[in-house]
Amino acid sequence: MYDIFGASNESLCKKFSKLMQGEFEMSMMGELNFFLGLQIKQCQEGIYISQSKYTKELLKKFGIEEGRTVSTPMATNVKIDKDEKGKSVDESKYRGMIGSLLYLTASRPDILHAVCLCARFQSNPKESHMSAVKRIFRYLKGTIQYGLFYPKNENFSLKGYSGSNYAGNIDDRKSTSGSCQFLGDCLVSWFSKKQNCVSLSTVEAEYIFAAFCCTQLLWMKQTLVDYKCSFESVPIFCDNISAINIAQNPVHHNRTKHIEIRHHFLRYCVSKRKIEISFVPSQDQLADIFTKPLSFETFASIRARLGIMHIE
């Protein structure tokens, strides 16, 4: 069993270590460098977290060490569906590849949407699905040394981004939604999820997942109280003005009765000033990387702003 602890004062670390060793049979391993497949590099500028060693092992395991690389994990002109007439592939191997990639998303949120999309077809996968998974590996081959960077600074604000790709799923026309939460400039939480029901409009799809982002931020806000960090009104950035209006203006109530009551929790939080929902232009919507395939220019820009970068 491993325990991780840290402090800004080295003497406090040593004092806590001696205290724990006096109570339990344990040894001090020193500065954290490797944990459950995660590689941690600490420096004056901040902390780097990557899984480059794990990525290399995956490429070798699945025989994708050779061949060309690609600049994005998904092509923008490819639409993945059930492909019922396609040729079936080895289901066990496909599931193994998906499971391995899902663990990799712990430090590589840039592949989350592509992996989650391919994970929907683990039952009776086809050649088209396997091609999509192999493209993710080819993308990883060219970005092995990429990971998350957590800079050292005094910006300690809490904020979230929420977005949806309306009716993005070809098979059932459910929307794919994504969100990410930042503490200062550090990405601390991210999601990509197909909504449980079919939304009747873009506004509904955006509004429903903004409510989900709201609950996540409130949980984080309450948790940080234990660390003497308090926030008044936490901002959620959304690129749909109509969804923002629904959250802020109760006059829209008669036109939104079809939206489940629990999602109006967002409106309640806005009215109580626990959450502030704000407009962000589409080019600055960081959650888009979790909802749909993007062009290389947009993808690379968002990837960098999420703190995913090349680690030496």
C-alpha positions as CSV (number, residue, x, y, z in Angstrom):
1,M,0.0,0.0,0.0
2,Y,1.3,3.4,-0.9
3,D,0.4,6.8,0.7
4,I,1.1,10.1,-0.9
5,F,1.5,13.4,1.1
6,G,3.0,16.7,0.4
7,A,3.6,20.2,1.8
8,S,5.2,23.4,0.9
9,N,7.6,23.1,3.8
10,E,10.2,20.3,3.7
11,S,10.6,20.2,7.5
12,L,6.9,19.6,7.9
13,C,7.2,16.6,5.4
14,K,10.0,15.1,7.5
15,K,8.0,15.7,10.7
16,F,4.9,14.0,9.3
17,S,7.0,11.1,8.0
18,K,8.5,10.4,11.4
19,L,5.0,10.6,13.0
20,M,3.6,8.1,10.5
21,Q,6.6,5.7,10.9
22,G,6.1,5.8,14.7
23,E,2.5,4.7,14.3
24,F,2.7,2.3,11.3
25,E,5.3,-0.1,9.8
26,M,6.3,1.9,6.7
27,S,9.2,3.5,5.0
28,M,9.8,6.8,3.3
29,M,10.3,6.5,-0.5
30,G,11.3,10.1,-1.0
31,E,10.1,12.5,-3.7
32,L,7.2,11.2,-5.8
33,N,8.4,10.2,-9.3
34,F,6.2,7.3,-10.3
35,F,2.7,6.2,-9.1
36,L,0.4,3.7,-10.7
37,G,1.7,4.3,-14.2
38,L,1.8,8.1,-13.8
39,Q,5.2,9.7,-14.2
40,I,5.6,12.9,-12.0
41,K,8.3,15.5,-12.6
42,Q,8.6,18.4,-10.2
43,C,10.5,21.6,-10.9
44,Q,10.5,25.2,-10.0
45,E,7.9,26.1,-12.7
46,G,5.4,23.5,-11.6
47,I,4.5,19.8,-11.9
48,Y,4.4,17.6,-15.0
49,I,2.3,14.5,-15.1
50,S,2.6,12.0,-18.0
51,Q,2.2,8.4,-19.0
52,S,4.9,8.2,-21.7
53,K,6.3,4.9,-20.5
54,Y,2.9,3.4,-20.4
55,T,2.1,4.7,-23.9
56,K,5.3,3.2,-25.3
57,E,4.3,-0.2,-23.8
58,L,0.8,0.0,-25.4
59,L,2.2,0.8,-28.8
60,K,4.5,-2.2,-28.5
61,K,1.8,-4.5,-27.1
62,F,-0.6,-3.8,-29.9
63,G,2.0,-3.7,-32.7
64,I,1.7,0.0,-33.6
65,E,5.3,1.0,-33.2
66,E,5.8,1.4,-36.9
67,G,4.0,3.5,-39.5
68,R,3.0,7.1,-39.9
69,T,1.6,9.4,-37.2
70,V,-1.4,11.7,-37.3
71,S,-2.0,15.1,-35.9
72,T,-5.4,14.5,-34.3
73,P,-7.0,11.5,-32.6
74,M,-10.1,11.7,-34.9
75,A,-10.6,12.8,-38.5
76,T,-13.2,15.5,-38.9
77,N,-14.7,13.9,-42.0
78,V,-15.3,10.5,-40.5
79,K,-18.7,9.6,-38.9
80,I,-18.6,6.5,-36.7
81,D,-21.8,4.5,-36.4
82,K,-22.7,0.8,-35.6
83,D,-21.7,-0.2,-39.2
84,E,-23.9,-3.3,-39.0
85,K,-22.8,-4.4,-42.5
86,G,-19.1,-4.1,-41.7
87,K,-16.7,-7.0,-41.1
88,S,-16.4,-8.0,-37.5
89,V,-13.0,-7.9,-35.7
90,D,-11.5,-9.6,-32.6
91,E,-13.8,-8.4,-29.8
92,S,-11.3,-9.4,-27.1
93,K,-8.5,-7.4,-28.7
94,Y,-10.7,-4.4,-29.3
95,R,-11.9,-4.3,-25.7
96,G,-8.3,-4.6,-24.5
97,M,-7.3,-1.6,-26.6
98,I,-10.2,0.5,-25.3
99,G,-9.5,-0.4,-21.7
100,S,-5.8,0.5,-22.1
101,L,-6.7,3.8,-23.7
102,L,-9.3,4.7,-21.0
103,Y,-6.6,4.4,-18.3
104,L,-4.4,6.7,-20.4
105,T,-7.0,9.5,-20.3
106,A,-5.9,10.1,-16.7
107,S,-3.1,12.3,-18.1
108,R,-4.3,12.7,-21.7
109,P,-7.7,14.4,-21.8
110,D,-7.0,15.2,-25.5
111,I,-7.9,11.7,-26.5
112,L,-11.0,11.4,-24.2
113,H,-13.7,12.1,-26.7
114,A,-12.2,9.7,-29.4
115,V,-11.8,6.9,-26.8
116,C,-15.3,7.3,-25.3
117,L,-16.8,7.3,-28.8
118,C,-15.0,4.1,-29.8
119,A,-15.9,2.5,-26.4
120,R,-19.6,2.6,-27.4
121,F,-18.9,-0.2,-29.9
122,Q,-17.2,-2.8,-27.7
123,S,-20.0,-5.3,-28.5
124,N,-19.5,-6.7,-32.0
125,P,-16.9,-4.1,-33.2
126,K,-16.3,-3.7,-36.9
127,E,-13.2,-2.9,-39.0
128,S,-14.3,0.8,-39.2
129,H,-14.2,0.9,-35.4
130,M,-10.8,-0.8,-35.2
131,S,-9.5,1.7,-37.7
132,A,-10.7,4.6,-35.5
133,V,-8.9,3.1,-32.5
134,K,-5.7,2.5,-34.4
135,R,-5.8,6.2,-35.4
136,I,-5.8,7.1,-31.7
137,F,-2.7,5.0,-31.3
138,R,-1.0,6.7,-34.3
139,Y,-1.8,10.0,-32.7
140,L,-0.2,8.9,-29.5
141,K,2.8,7.6,-31.3
142,G,3.5,11.2,-32.4
143,T,2.8,12.7,-29.0
144,I,4.3,10.1,-26.6
145,Q,6.0,12.8,-24.5
146,Y,2.9,14.9,-24.0
147,G,1.3,15.2,-20.6
148,L,-0.4,17.6,-18.2
149,F,1.5,20.6,-16.8
150,Y,0.4,22.2,-13.5
151,P,2.1,25.6,-13.3
152,K,3.1,27.1,-10.0
153,N,1.3,30.4,-9.6
154,E,-1.0,32.3,-7.3
155,N,-4.1,32.3,-9.5
156,F,-6.5,30.2,-7.4
157,S,-9.9,30.8,-9.1
158,L,-12.4,28.1,-9.8
159,K,-14.2,28.0,-13.2
160,G,-15.8,25.6,-15.6
161,Y,-16.5,25.2,-19.3
162,S,-19.5,23.3,-20.7
163,G,-20.5,22.4,-24.3
164,S,-22.5,20.0,-26.3
165,N,-22.5,18.6,-29.8
166,Y,-26.2,18.5,-30.6
167,A,-27.5,15.2,-32.0
168,G,-23.9,14.1,-32.7
169,N,-24.6,10.4,-32.4
170,I,-25.6,9.0,-35.8
171,D,-27.3,5.9,-34.4
172,D,-29.7,7.4,-31.8
173,R,-29.3,11.1,-32.3
174,K,-28.3,11.7,-28.7
175,S,-26.1,14.7,-28.0
176,T,-22.5,14.3,-26.8
177,S,-21.6,16.7,-24.1
178,G,-18.3,17.7,-22.4
179,S,-17.1,19.9,-19.6
180,C,-13.8,20.7,-17.9
181,Q,-13.0,22.5,-14.6
182,F,-10.0,24.6,-13.7
183,L,-8.5,25.6,-10.5
184,G,-6.5,28.6,-11.5
185,D,-4.7,27.7,-14.7
186,C,-4.7,24.0,-13.8
187,L,-7.1,21.5,-15.4
188,V,-8.4,19.3,-12.5
189,S,-11.5,17.6,-13.9
190,W,-12.9,16.7,-17.4
191,F,-15.8,14.7,-18.8
192,S,-17.1,13.5,-22.2
193,K,-20.5,11.8,-22.1
194,K,-23.3,10.9,-24.4
195,Q,-26.5,12.3,-22.9
196,N,-29.1,9.8,-21.6
197,C,-32.0,11.1,-23.6
198,V,-32.6,12.8,-27.0
199,S,-32.6,16.6,-26.7
200,L,-35.2,18.4,-28.7
201,S,-32.9,21.4,-29.4
202,T,-29.4,22.6,-29.2
203,V,-30.4,24.9,-26.3
204,E,-31.7,21.9,-24.3
205,A,-28.5,19.9,-24.9
206,E,-26.4,22.8,-23.8
207,Y,-28.6,23.6,-20.8
208,I,-28.7,20.0,-19.5
209,F,-25.0,19.6,-19.4
210,A,-24.4,23.0,-18.0
211,A,-26.4,21.8,-15.1
212,F,-24.1,18.8,-14.8
213,C,-21.1,21.1,-14.8
214,C,-22.8,23.2,-12.1
215,T,-23.1,20.2,-9.7
216,Q,-19.4,19.3,-10.3
217,L,-18.3,22.9,-9.5
218,L,-20.4,23.1,-6.4
219,W,-18.9,19.8,-5.1
220,M,-15.4,21.2,-5.8
221,K,-16.3,24.5,-4.2
222,Q,-17.6,22.8,-1.0
223,T,-14.5,20.4,-0.9
224,L,-12.1,23.4,-1.1
225,V,-13.8,24.9,2.0
226,D,-11.9,22.3,4.0
227,Y,-8.7,23.8,2.7
228,K,-9.7,27.4,3.7
229,C,-10.5,28.3,0.1
230,S,-13.8,30.1,-0.4
231,F,-15.4,31.3,-3.7
232,E,-18.5,33.4,-4.0
233,S,-19.9,33.0,-7.5
234,V,-18.2,30.4,-9.7
235,P,-18.3,31.0,-13.4
236,I,-19.4,28.5,-16.0
237,F,-18.5,29.4,-19.6
238,C,-21.0,28.4,-22.3
239,D,-21.2,29.3,-26.0
240,N,-25.0,29.2,-26.3
241,I,-26.7,32.5,-25.5
242,S,-30.2,30.9,-25.4
243,A,-29.1,28.4,-22.7
244,I,-27.6,31.2,-20.7
245,N,-30.9,33.2,-21.0
246,I,-32.9,30.2,-19.7
247,A,-30.6,29.9,-16.7
248,Q,-30.8,33.6,-15.9
249,N,-34.4,34.6,-16.9
250,P,-37.5,32.9,-15.4
251,V,-39.7,34.4,-18.1
252,H,-38.6,31.4,-20.3
253,H,-40.2,28.9,-17.9
254,N,-43.3,28.2,-20.0
255,R,-41.1,27.3,-23.0
256,T,-38.9,25.0,-21.0
257,K,-41.3,22.7,-19.2
258,H,-40.2,19.7,-21.3
259,I,-36.7,20.0,-19.7
260,E,-36.6,17.8,-16.6
261,I,-37.1,19.6,-13.3
262,R,-33.7,18.5,-11.9
263,H,-31.9,20.4,-14.6
264,H,-33.5,23.6,-13.5
265,F,-31.2,23.3,-10.5
266,L,-28.8,25.4,-12.6
267,R,-31.3,28.2,-12.7
268,Y,-31.7,28.0,-8.9
269,C,-27.9,28.2,-8.4
270,V,-27.7,31.2,-10.7
271,S,-30.5,33.0,-8.9
272,K,-28.7,32.3,-5.5
273,R,-25.4,33.6,-7.0
274,K,-23.7,30.3,-6.3
275,I,-22.9,30.0,-10.0
276,E,-22.5,32.6,-12.7
277,I,-23.0,31.5,-16.3
278,S,-21.3,33.5,-18.9
279,F,-20.9,33.5,-22.7
280,V,-17.7,32.5,-24.3
281,P,-17.1,32.6,-28.1
282,S,-17.0,29.3,-29.9
283,Q,-13.3,29.6,-30.6
284,D,-12.6,29.9,-26.9
285,Q,-14.9,27.1,-25.8
286,L,-12.4,24.6,-24.3
287,A,-15.0,21.9,-23.8
288,D,-15.3,21.4,-27.6
289,I,-12.4,19.0,-27.5
290,F,-14.5,16.6,-25.4
291,T,-17.6,16.7,-27.7
292,K,-16.5,16.4,-31.4
293,P,-13.5,16.0,-33.7
294,L,-11.8,19.3,-34.5
295,S,-9.4,20.6,-37.1
296,F,-5.8,20.5,-36.2
297,E,-5.5,24.2,-35.7
298,T,-8.4,24.3,-33.2
299,F,-7.4,21.0,-31.6
300,A,-3.8,22.1,-31.0
301,S,-4.9,25.5,-29.6
302,I,-7.4,24.0,-27.1
303,R,-4.9,21.2,-26.2
304,A,-2.3,23.8,-25.2
305,R,-4.8,25.9,-23.2
306,L,-5.8,22.7,-21.3
307,G,-2.1,22.5,-20.2
308,I,-1.3,19.4,-22.3
309,M,2.2,19.9,-23.7
310,H,5.5,18.2,-24.6
311,I,7.4,17.1,-21.6
312,E,11.2,16.7,-21.8
